[in-house]
Amino acid sequence: MLNPENWSLFQGLAVFGLCALVIAIAGTRITRIVDQLADRTGIGEAAAGAVLSVVTRLIPYLPLHRILPTATDRFITP
């Protein structure tokens, strides 16, 4: 079931649609949060968006295996 090579076209399109929906919902919510952050801190919206973009791109490189060793043992091998 979790192997995409065995999915039918309908299953692939359903997963794609679900992922697109999650990204759209999260994107609109993050946009509102960045707008509020920019208003509260006084920095421009573009600068707040740039900071958020940099932070989200750095998340995969965080040493999570040192912070949460039991939760990430299955995913990250040091």
C-alpha positions in Angstrom: 0.0 0.0 0.0 2.8 2.5 0.8 4.9 1.6 -2.2 4.1 4.1 -4.9 5.3 1.7 -7.6 2.2 -0.4 -7.0 -0.4 2.4 -7.0 -3.0 2.8 -9.6 -3.4 6.1 -11.5 -6.3 7.0 -9.2 -4.4 6.4 -6.0 -1.5 8.5 -7.3 -3.8 11.4 -8.2 -5.5 11.1 -4.8 -2.2 11.3 -2.9 -1.1 14.2 -5.1 -4.4 16.0 -4.5 -4.1 15.5 -0.8 -0.6 16.7 -0.7 -1.5 19.8 -2.7 -4.4 20.5 -0.4 -2.1 20.3 2.7 0.5 22.6 1.1 -2.2 25.1 0.1 -3.7 25.2 3.6 -0.3 25.4 5.3 0.8 28.1 2.9 -2.1 30.3 3.6 -1.7 29.9 7.3 2.0 30.6 7.2 1.3 33.7 5.1 -1.0 35.0 7.8 1.5 34.3 10.5 4.3 36.0 8.6 2.1 39.1 8.1 1.3 39.3 11.8 5.0 38.8 12.6 6.0 41.6 10.3 3.4 43.9 11.9 4.4 43.1 15.4 8.2 43.4 14.9 8.1 46.4 12.5 10.2 44.7 9.8 8.8 44.6 6.3 6.7 41.7 5.1 9.3 40.7 2.5 12.0 40.6 5.2 9.8 38.5 7.5 9.0 36.1 4.5 12.7 35.8 3.7 13.5 34.9 7.3 10.8 32.3 7.4 12.0 30.9 4.1 15.5 30.5 5.4 14.3 28.9 8.6 12.1 26.4 6.8 14.9 25.5 4.4 17.3 24.8 7.3 14.9 22.4 9.2 16.2 19.3 7.4 19.7 20.1 8.5 19.0 20.4 12.2 20.6 17.7 14.3 17.3 16.2 15.4 19.0 12.9 16.2 20.7 14.6 19.1 17.7 16.5 20.4 15.2 13.6 20.1 17.2 10.4 19.9 14.3 8.0 20.4 11.9 9.7 18.0 14.3 9.9 15.1 16.2 6.6 15.3 14.1 5.2 12.5 14.6 8.1 10.2 18.1 9.5 10.8 21.3 7.4 11.1 24.1 9.5 12.5 
